[in-house]
Amino acid sequence: MTGKALGLICSCLGLLLFQPTGAVAHDLKELREAFEQEPIPPELMEITKEVDMTAGMKSLREQAHAKQHQLLKEHLRARTERICTESLENIPRLDQEIVDLRDRGQHEEEQAERKERDVTTGVIAETCTPSAMSKSGDLRKLLP
């Protein structure tokens, strides 16, 4: 996963905290963009359909929209935490692969692994620090 996508996810989580209740709800297209190629959680799909069905019914729509934001926040936070965990677990494996490839004289493969490790380290630095995790509730940059 690229750093840009992770930044987008983290940014989108913050929107939930500052989104006014009368704001326009998010459609399926926006959810697909937020989750990229991962499946959208079923309960988030369901609430999104509910939000769509409440068009014109202001109070019901606001309630459904608030629930949609809460579910989206929870799932994106869990996704960010999973990405951080996986990234942190991958560093020792990548380090070992780099050493093994260097010892075998496979310099091109070693360089490719170094690039992957650099990307993973960048993801960790951008997404997994305490300050970045506290901002993982900011959805403003991802969702309108």
N, C-alpha and C positions, 0 to 999 in steps of 0.2 A: 504494500500500500504506500502510496507516495505521501510525502510530507504535506503537499498541497491538500490532498484529500483529508488528512488528519486535521490539518489546520481548519479546514472547512467544517469538519464535524465538531471540533472544539468550539469554534465560533458560533455554530448554530445552537449549541446548548445554552449559551448565555441569553439568547433571545427569549427563551421561555420565562426568564425572570423578569423581563421588562416589557413583555408583550401586553398591550391593553386588551381588555376582554372584548371590546367591540371590533377588534382587528379582523381582517379577512383571514379566513381559515386556509389551511394548506391542502392542496389537492394531491392526488395520487402521483402526478408527475414530479412534484416537489419532493415527495417522500422517496420516490425512486432515485432522484438525484442525491438525496441525503444518504441513502443506504448503498449507493453505487450498485455493485453487482451482487450484493448480499440480499437475501430474502427480507422483505418487510415483515415484521412480527404481525401475526394474525390479528391480535387485539388492536393494533394501530391501524391496520387496514379496515377493521370493523368500525372503529370510531371515525375514521375518515369518511367512510360511506355514510355514517350517521350525520356527520357535519354537512355533507352534501345534501342529504335528504331534508335538512332543517332550513334550507335557504328560504328566506322570507319570514321565518319564525324567530325573531330576534332573541328572545330569552332562551329558547331551547338551543338555538345555534350557539349562543355564547357559552352555555353550559357544556355542550359537546366540544366546542373549540378549546375550552379550558382543559377538559379531560384529554383531548387529543394532544395538547401541549405537554401535559404531565406524562403521558405515556411515551411521547417522543423523547422527552428529556431523560426519562428512566432508561429507555433502550439505547439512546446514543451515549449516555454515560457508561452503561455496561459495555457497550462496544468499544469505547475509548479505553476502559480499564482492561478489556481483553487484549486489545492491540498492544497496550503498554506491557502487559504481562508476557505476551508472546515475544515482543521485541527484546525485552530484558533477558528472556530465556534463550534467545537466539545468539546473543553476543558470544558466550563461551563456545558454542558450537562453531560459529564463524571464525573465531580466533584459532581454534584447533584445526579447522580446514585450511586456513591460511598457512599455518605452520607446516602441515602435512604437504600441501602443494609446493611450498617453498623448498622443503626437504627433498621432494621428488623432482625438482627443477621444472615444474610446470608453471612458468612465470605468467603466461597469459591467463590461465585459470586462477592463479593467485591474485592477479590484479582485479579480475572480475569479482572474486570473493571480497577483496578489500573495498571495492565500490559498494557492494551489497552491505558490508559492515558499516561503511560511512553513512549510507542511507538510513540504516537501522539506528545508528547512533543519533543521526539528525532527527528522526522521528521521536526518539526518547527525549532528546533535549527540548524539542518543540512541544511535545504533547504530555510527557510523563513527569514533569517537575511539579512540585506542590502548587506553584502559582499557575501553571498551565492547567492542572487538574481543577483548580478552583474556578477557572474560566470555562471549563468544559460545559457549563450550563448556558453559554452564550450562543443562541441560534440566530442572532441578527444578521450575521454575514452569509448564512446559508439560506434562510427562509425569509420571504418578504413579510 
